[in-house]
Amino acid sequence: MVLAVAAWQAEPSWQEVFHQADHPTNPPGENLFGYWYYAITLFGAAMTPYEVFFLSSAPWSIILFFVTRKAASGEGRKRR
């Protein structure tokens, strides 16, 4: 909603906006690697919350929690 109001208030040349949206080009000095990098990054950022919910719902996550907690506290170390 805010983006729509900001775009309307900026009063751009809508013909130029639609032309650039319909005919995208790479700026000078840019290549497709940068665009793929951002596409993969945005996809990963969108998937992160779902990955957290998926991994935390796994039955082995409870076991993993106690194993890592025990290792972090030093309870599993042999004393010399």
N, CA, C and O atoms as a printed pandas DataFrame, in Angstrom:
     atom_number atom_name residue_name chain_id  residue_number  x_coord  y_coord  z_coord
0              1         N          MET        A               1    0.821   -1.178    0.000
1              2        CA          MET        A               1    0.000    0.000    0.000
2              3         C          MET        A               1    0.879    1.261    0.000
3              4         O          MET        A               1    0.636    2.205   -0.752
4              5         N          VAL        A               2    1.888    1.250    0.848
5              6        CA          VAL        A               2    2.771    2.414    0.937
6              7         C          VAL        A               2    3.531    2.600   -0.378
7              8         O          VAL        A               2    3.743    3.726   -0.828
8              9         N          LEU        A               3    3.936    1.486   -0.987
9             10        CA          LEU        A               3    4.664    1.573   -2.259
10            11         C          LEU        A               3    3.802    2.213   -3.342
11            12         O          LEU        A               3    4.297    3.015   -4.134
12            13         N          ALA        A               4    2.527    1.868   -3.381
13            14        CA          ALA        A               4    1.623    2.443   -4.382
14            15         C          ALA        A               4    1.460    3.951   -4.173
15            16         O          ALA        A               4    1.471    4.722   -5.133
16            17         N          VAL        A               5    1.310    4.359   -2.923
17            18        CA          VAL        A               5    1.167    5.793   -2.629
18            19         C          VAL        A               5    2.458    6.536   -2.954
19            20         O          VAL        A               5    2.421    7.631   -3.514
20            21         N          ALA        A               6    3.593    5.948   -2.607
21            22        CA          ALA        A               6    4.884    6.589   -2.905
22            23         C          ALA        A               6    5.094    6.712   -4.402
23            24         O          ALA        A               6    5.576    7.742   -4.872
24            25         N          ALA        A               7    4.739    5.676   -5.166
25            26        CA          ALA        A               7    4.879    5.738   -6.628
26            27         C          ALA        A               7    3.965    6.809   -7.214
27            28         O          ALA        A               7    4.353    7.525   -8.137
28            29         N          TRP        A               8    2.760    6.916   -6.679
29            30        CA          TRP        A               8    1.831    7.928   -7.171
30            31         C          TRP        A               8    2.327    9.339   -6.836
31            32         O          TRP        A               8    2.218   10.248   -7.658
32            33         N          GLN        A               9    2.874    9.520   -5.620
33            34        CA          GLN        A               9    3.359   10.828   -5.203
34            35         C          GLN        A               9    4.630   11.244   -5.944
35            36         O          GLN        A               9    4.887   12.438   -6.096
36            37         N          ALA        A              10    5.426   10.282   -6.406
37            38        CA          ALA        A              10    6.667   10.601   -7.118
38            39         C          ALA        A              10    6.397   11.143   -8.520
39            40         O          ALA        A              10    7.264   11.779   -9.119
40            41         N          GLU        A              11    5.217   10.896   -9.033
41            42        CA          GLU        A              11    4.798   11.348  -10.360
42            43         C          GLU        A              11    5.822   11.013  -11.443
43            44         O          GLU        A              11    6.331   11.912  -12.112
44            45         N          PRO        A              12    6.128    9.725  -11.621
45            46        CA          PRO        A              12    7.070    9.369  -12.688
46            47         C          PRO        A              12    6.388    9.417  -14.048
47            48         O          PRO        A              12    5.167    9.549  -14.137
48            49         N          SER        A              13    7.175    9.309  -15.092
49            50        CA          SER        A              13    6.630    9.166  -16.435
50            51         C          SER        A              13    6.150    7.726  -16.558
51            52         O          SER        A              13    6.956    6.811  -16.726
52            53         N          TRP        A              14    4.831    7.525  -16.472
53            54        CA          TRP        A              14    4.294    6.167  -16.443
54            55         C          TRP        A              14    4.572    5.418  -17.743
55            56         O          TRP        A              14    4.724    4.196  -17.745
56            57         N          GLN        A              15    4.635    6.149  -18.829
57            58        CA          GLN        A              15    4.956    5.510  -20.112
58            59         C          GLN        A              15    6.368    4.913  -20.052
59            60         O          GLN        A              15    6.588    3.800  -20.528
60            61         N          GLU        A              16    7.313    5.641  -19.476
61            62        CA          GLU        A              16    8.686    5.151  -19.343
62            63         C          GLU        A              16    8.769    3.990  -18.341
63            64         O          GLU        A              16    9.519    3.037  -18.550
64            65         N          VAL        A              17    8.002    4.078  -17.265
65            66        CA          VAL        A              17    7.978    3.003  -16.271
66            67         C          VAL        A              17    7.491    1.705  -16.908
67            68         O          VAL        A              17    8.116    0.657  -16.743
68            69         N          PHE        A              18    6.373    1.774  -17.639
69            70        CA          PHE        A              18    5.830    0.560  -18.262
70            71         C          PHE        A              18    6.739    0.053  -19.375
71            72         O          PHE        A              18    6.848   -1.156  -19.583
72            73         N          HIS        A              19    7.390    0.962  -20.089
73            74        CA          HIS        A              19    8.326    0.540  -21.143
74            75         C          HIS        A              19    9.516   -0.208  -20.534
75            76         O          HIS        A              19    9.920   -1.250  -21.051
76            77         N          GLN        A              20   10.074    0.311  -19.452
77            78        CA          GLN        A              20   11.202   -0.366  -18.816
78            79         C          GLN        A              20   10.780   -1.685  -18.173
79            80         O          GLN        A              20   11.565   -2.633  -18.145
80            81         N          ALA        A              21    9.568   -1.758  -17.662
81            82        CA          ALA        A              21    9.088   -3.016  -17.080
82            83         C          ALA        A              21    8.847   -4.071  -18.164
83            84         O          ALA        A              21    9.036   -5.265  -17.932
84            85         N          ASP        A              22    8.431   -3.618  -19.343
85            86        CA          ASP        A              22    8.148   -4.533  -20.446
86            87         C          ASP        A              22    9.404   -4.916  -21.229
87            88         O          ASP        A              22    9.453   -5.994  -21.820
88            89         N          HIS        A              23   10.410   -4.058  -21.241
89            90        CA          HIS        A              23   11.658   -4.307  -21.976
90            91         C          HIS        A              23   12.866   -4.132  -21.045
91            92         O          HIS        A              23   13.596   -3.148  -21.157
92            93         N          PRO        A              24   13.075   -5.074  -20.137
93            94        CA          PRO        A              24   14.200   -4.913  -19.203
94            95         C          PRO        A              24   15.545   -5.053  -19.913
95            96         O          PRO        A              24   15.694   -5.860  -20.831
96            97         N          THR        A              25   16.508   -4.268  -19.480
97            98        CA          THR        A              25   17.867   -4.336  -20.020
98            99         C          THR        A              25   18.849   -4.258  -18.859
99           100         O          THR        A              25   18.524   -3.750  -17.786
100          101         N          ASN        A              26   20.043   -4.763  -19.089
101          102        CA          ASN        A              26   21.090   -4.677  -18.076
102          103         C          ASN        A              26   21.726   -3.289  -18.113
103          104         O          ASN        A              26   22.043   -2.787  -19.192
104          105         N          PRO        A              27   21.915   -2.668  -16.957
105          106        CA          PRO        A              27   22.634   -1.396  -16.937
106          107         C          PRO        A              27   24.089   -1.609  -17.378
107          108         O          PRO        A              27   24.596   -2.726  -17.278
108          109         N          PRO        A              28   24.753   -0.586  -17.852
109          110        CA          PRO        A              28   26.160   -0.746  -18.249
110          111         C          PRO        A              28   27.004   -1.218  -17.065
111          112         O          PRO        A              28   26.887   -0.687  -15.961
112          113         N          GLY        A              29   27.843   -2.205  -17.300
113          114        CA          GLY        A              29   28.706   -2.733  -16.261
114          115         C          GLY        A              29   28.065   -3.843  -15.435
115          116         O          GLY        A              29   28.729   -4.423  -14.575
116          117         N          GLU        A              30   26.807   -4.150  -15.671
117          118        CA          GLU        A              30   26.115   -5.223  -14.944
118          119         C          GLU        A              30   26.023   -6.453  -15.845
119          120         O          GLU        A              30   25.936   -6.344  -17.068
120          121         N          ASN        A              31   26.045   -7.611  -15.218
121          122        CA          ASN        A              31   25.827   -8.837  -15.977
122          123         C          ASN        A              31   24.736   -9.653  -15.296
123          124         O          ASN        A              31   24.214   -9.253  -14.256
124          125         N          LEU        A              32   24.394  -10.786  -15.876
125          126        CA          LEU        A              32   23.316  -11.597  -15.326
126          127         C          LEU        A              32   23.684  -12.259  -14.005
127          128         O          LEU        A              32   22.797  -12.657  -13.250
128          129         N          PHE        A              33   24.966  -12.385  -13.715
129          130        CA          PHE        A              33   25.387  -12.991  -12.458
130          131         C          PHE        A              33   24.804  -12.230  -11.269
131          132         O          PHE        A              33   24.320  -12.851  -10.323
132          133         N          GLY        A              34   24.841  -10.921  -11.299
133          134        CA          GLY        A              34   24.295  -10.112  -10.207
134          135         C          GLY        A              34   22.802  -10.323  -10.031
135          136         O          GLY        A              34   22.317  -10.389   -8.901
136          137         N          TYR        A              35   22.072  -10.430  -11.118
137          138        CA          TYR        A              35   20.633  -10.647  -11.026
138          139         C          TYR        A              35   20.317  -12.032  -10.471
139          140         O          TYR        A              35   19.405  -12.175   -9.657
140          141         N          TRP        A              36   21.057  -13.052  -10.898
141          142        CA          TRP        A              36   20.839  -14.402  -10.370
142          143         C          TRP        A              36   21.191  -14.461   -8.891
143          144         O          TRP        A              36   20.519  -15.136   -8.113
144          145         N          TYR        A              37   22.248  -13.752   -8.507
145          146        CA          TYR        A              37   22.646  -13.701   -7.101
146          147         C          TYR        A              37   21.500  -13.155   -6.244
147          148         O          TYR        A              37   21.162  -13.731   -5.210
148          149         N          TYR        A              38   20.912  -12.053   -6.677
149          150        CA          TYR        A              38   19.815  -11.460   -5.910
150          151         C          TYR        A              38   18.562  -12.333   -5.949
151          152         O          TYR        A              38   17.835  -12.410   -4.959
152          153         N          ALA        A              39   18.304  -12.984   -7.066
153          154        CA          ALA        A              39   17.131  -13.857   -7.163
154          155         C          ALA        A              39   17.250  -15.022   -6.189
155          156         O          ALA        A              39   16.288  -15.346   -5.493
156          157         N          ILE        A              40   18.424  -15.658   -6.132
157          158        CA          ILE        A              40   18.630  -16.781   -5.227
158          159         C          ILE        A              40   18.597  -16.310   -3.775
159          160         O          ILE        A              40   18.055  -16.998   -2.909
160          161         N          THR        A              41   19.176  -15.141   -3.508
161          162        CA          THR        A              41   19.170  -14.597   -2.152
162          163         C          THR        A              41   17.750  -14.299   -1.678
163          164         O          THR        A              41   17.393  -14.627   -0.547
164          165         N          LEU        A              42   16.941  -13.682   -2.531
165          166        CA          LEU        A              42   15.561  -13.386   -2.154
166          167         C          LEU        A              42   14.752  -14.664   -1.948
167          168         O          LEU        A              42   13.925  -14.739   -1.040
168          169         N          PHE        A              43   14.989  -15.661   -2.785
169          170        CA          PHE        A              43   14.298  -16.942   -2.613
170          171         C          PHE        A              43   14.683  -17.585   -1.283
171          172         O          PHE        A              43   13.822  -18.081   -0.557
172          173         N          GLY        A              44   15.973  -17.577   -0.967
173          174        CA          GLY        A              44   16.434  -18.143    0.300
174          175         C          GLY        A              44   15.872  -17.399    1.494
175          176         O          GLY        A              44   15.504  -18.015    2.494
176          177         N          ALA        A              45   15.802  -16.079    1.400
177          178        CA          ALA        A              45   15.241  -15.290    2.500
178          179         C          ALA        A              45   13.755  -15.576    2.679
179          180         O          ALA        A              45   13.245  -15.558    3.799
180          181         N          ALA        A              46   13.065  -15.839    1.577
181          182        CA          ALA        A              46   11.638  -16.150    1.673
182          183         C          ALA        A              46   11.410  -17.539    2.261
183          184         O          ALA        A              46   10.393  -17.767    2.917
184          185         N          MET        A              47   12.330  -18.467    2.039
185          186        CA          MET        A              47   12.166  -19.842    2.519
186          187         C          MET        A              47   12.627  -20.041    3.970
187          188         O          MET        A              47   12.219  -21.015    4.602
188          189         N          THR        A              48   13.451  -19.160    4.506
189          190        CA          THR        A              48   14.030  -19.354    5.833
190          191         C          THR        A              48   12.989  -19.575    6.934
191          192         O          THR        A              48   13.162  -20.502    7.725
192          193         N          PRO        A              49   11.929  -18.786    7.031
193          194        CA          PRO        A              49   10.961  -19.052    8.104
194          195         C          PRO        A              49   10.328  -20.441    8.003
195          196         O          PRO        A              49   10.088  -21.094    9.019
196          197         N          TYR        A              50   10.062  -20.886    6.782
197          198        CA          TYR        A              50    9.445  -22.196    6.608
198          199         C          TYR        A              50   10.426  -23.311    6.965
199          200         O          TYR        A              50   10.023  -24.347    7.494
200          201         N          GLU        A              51   11.704  -23.103    6.679
201          202        CA          GLU        A              51   12.711  -24.097    7.041
202          203         C          GLU        A              51   12.815  -24.233    8.561
203          204         O          GLU        A              51   12.964  -25.340    9.080
204          205         N          VAL        A              52   12.737  -23.124    9.258
205          206        CA          VAL        A              52   12.808  -23.167   10.722
206          207         C          VAL        A              52   11.622  -23.953   11.282
207          208         O          VAL        A              52   11.801  -24.795   12.162
208          209         N          PHE        A              53   10.417  -23.687   10.782
209          210        CA          PHE        A              53    9.246  -24.421   11.253
210          211         C          PHE        A              53    9.349  -25.898   10.899
211          212         O          PHE        A              53    9.000  -26.755   11.712
212          213         N          PHE        A              54    9.821  -26.204    9.697
213          214        CA          PHE        A              54    9.935  -27.598    9.272
214          215         C          PHE        A              54   10.940  -28.348   10.134
215          216         O          PHE        A              54   10.660  -29.453   10.599
216          217         N          LEU        A              55   12.107  -27.753   10.347
217          218        CA          LEU        A              55   13.131  -28.443   11.116
218          219         C          LEU        A              55   12.752  -28.567   12.592
219          220         O          LEU        A              55   13.087  -29.562   13.235
220          221         N          SER        A              56   12.069  -27.581   13.124
221          222        CA          SER        A              56   11.692  -27.659   14.535
222          223         C          SER        A              56   10.542  -28.628   14.770
223          224         O          SER        A              56   10.300  -29.030   15.908
224          225         N          SER        A              57    9.836  -29.007   13.721
225          226        CA          SER        A              57    8.735  -29.947   13.887
226          227         C          SER        A              57    9.185  -31.395   13.753
227          228         O          SER        A              57    8.391  -32.308   13.985
228          229         N          ALA        A              58   10.419  -31.620   13.391
229          230        CA          ALA        A              58   10.914  -32.983   13.210
230          231         C          ALA        A              58   11.089  -33.664   14.562
231          232         O          ALA        A              58   11.503  -33.021   15.527
232          233         N          PRO        A              59   10.776  -34.963   14.646
233          234        CA          PRO        A              59   10.918  -35.665   15.933
234          235         C          PRO        A              59   12.364  -35.712   16.424
235          236         O          PRO        A              59   12.612  -35.693   17.630
236          237         N          TRP        A              60   13.312  -35.772   15.500
237          238        CA          TRP        A              60   14.713  -35.863   15.927
238          239         C          TRP        A              60   15.230  -34.545   16.460
239          240         O          TRP        A              60   16.303  -34.512   17.063
240          241         N          SER        A              61   14.498  -33.443   16.256
241          242        CA          SER        A              61   14.975  -32.153   16.751
242          243         C          SER        A              61   15.010  -32.120   18.276
243          244         O          SER        A              61   15.835  -31.424   18.869
244          245         N          ILE        A              62   14.113  -32.873   18.907
245          246        CA          ILE        A              62   14.108  -32.942   20.377
246          247         C          ILE        A              62   15.369  -33.647   20.865
247          248         O          ILE        A              62   16.020  -33.200   21.810
248          249         N          ILE        A              63   15.702  -34.754   20.209
249          250        CA          ILE        A              63   16.915  -35.488   20.576
250          251         C          ILE        A              63   18.139  -34.620   20.317
251          252         O          ILE        A              63   19.038  -34.540   21.154
252          253         N          LEU        A              64   18.170  -33.973   19.161
253          254        CA          LEU        A              64   19.301  -33.115   18.811
254          255         C          LEU        A              64   19.456  -31.980   19.818
255          256         O          LEU        A              64   20.578  -31.602   20.157
256          257         N          PHE        A              65   18.350  -31.437   20.296
257          258        CA          PHE        A              65   18.403  -30.363   21.276
258          259         C          PHE        A              65   19.105  -30.826   22.553
259          260         O          PHE        A              65   19.982  -30.129   23.064
260          261         N          PHE        A              66   18.727  -31.986   23.066
261          262        CA          PHE        A              66   19.331  -32.468   24.306
262          263         C          PHE        A              66   20.787  -32.887   24.119
263          264         O          PHE        A              66   21.603  -32.720   25.025
264          265         N          VAL        A              67   21.113  -33.430   22.948
265          266        CA          VAL        A              67   22.502  -33.825   22.684
266          267         C          VAL        A              67   23.393  -32.595   22.618
267          268         O          VAL        A              67   24.464  -32.579   23.224
268          269         N          THR        A              68   22.974  -31.568   21.897
269          270        CA          THR        A              68   23.789  -30.354   21.780
270          271         C          THR        A              68   23.848  -29.614   23.111
271          272         O          THR        A              68   24.868  -29.007   23.436
272          273         N          ARG        A              69   22.777  -29.658   23.876
273          274        CA          ARG        A              69   22.766  -28.995   25.190
274          275         C          ARG        A              69   23.747  -29.684   26.139
275          276         O          ARG        A              69   24.456  -29.025   26.900
276          277         N          LYS        A              70   23.779  -31.008   26.086
277          278        CA          LYS        A              70   24.684  -31.764   26.932
278          279         C          LYS        A              70   26.132  -31.508   26.519
279          280         O          LYS        A              70   27.006  -31.368   27.375
280          281         N          ALA        A              71   26.388  -31.445   25.210
281          282        CA          ALA        A              71   27.744  -31.198   24.725
282          283         C          ALA        A              71   28.202  -29.789   25.074
283          284         O          ALA        A              71   29.367  -29.581   25.413
284          285         N          ALA        A              72   27.284  -28.810   24.993
285          286        CA          ALA        A              72   27.656  -27.428   25.288
286          287         C          ALA        A              72   27.946  -27.219   26.770
287          288         O          ALA        A              72   28.782  -26.393   27.135
288          289         N          SER        A              73   27.251  -27.971   27.619
289          290        CA          SER        A              73   27.461  -27.801   29.054
290          291         C          SER        A              73   28.692  -28.530   29.560
291          292         O          SER        A              73   29.144  -28.295   30.681
292          293         N          GLY        A              74   29.241  -29.426   28.723
293          294        CA          GLY        A              74   30.437  -30.157   29.131
294          295         C          GLY        A              74   30.148  -31.420   29.894
295          296         O          GLY        A              74   31.075  -32.052   30.402
296          297         N          GLU        A              75   28.894  -31.812   29.994
297          298        CA          GLU        A              75   28.537  -33.010   30.733
298          299         C          GLU        A              75   29.062  -34.282   30.067
299          300         O          GLU        A              75   29.297  -35.281   30.747
300          301         N          GLY        A              76   29.246  -34.255   28.770
301          302        CA          GLY        A              76   29.642  -35.468   28.066
302          303         C          GLY        A              76   31.148  -35.647   27.984
303          304         O          GLY        A              76   31.609  -36.626   27.396
304          305         N          ARG        A              77   31.922  -34.748   28.544
305          306        CA          ARG        A              77   33.400  -34.860   28.451
306          307         C          ARG        A              77   33.960  -35.776   29.514
307          308         O          ARG        A              77   33.448  -35.859   30.630
308          309         N          LYS        A              78   35.015  -36.455   29.143
309          310        CA          LYS        A              78   35.729  -37.305   30.123
310          311         C          LYS        A              78   36.652  -36.416   30.925
311          312         O          LYS        A              78   37.293  -35.522   30.373
312          313         N          ARG        A              79   36.724  -36.645   32.176
313          314        CA          ARG        A              79   37.628  -35.875   33.033
314          315         C          ARG        A              79   38.925  -36.641   33.235
315          316         O          ARG        A              79   38.914  -37.855   33.438
316          317         N          ARG        A              80   40.031  -35.935   33.180
317          318        CA          ARG        A              80   41.338  -36.575   33.335
318          319         C          ARG        A              80   41.929  -36.244   34.669
319          320         O          ARG        A              80   43.031  -36.692   34.984
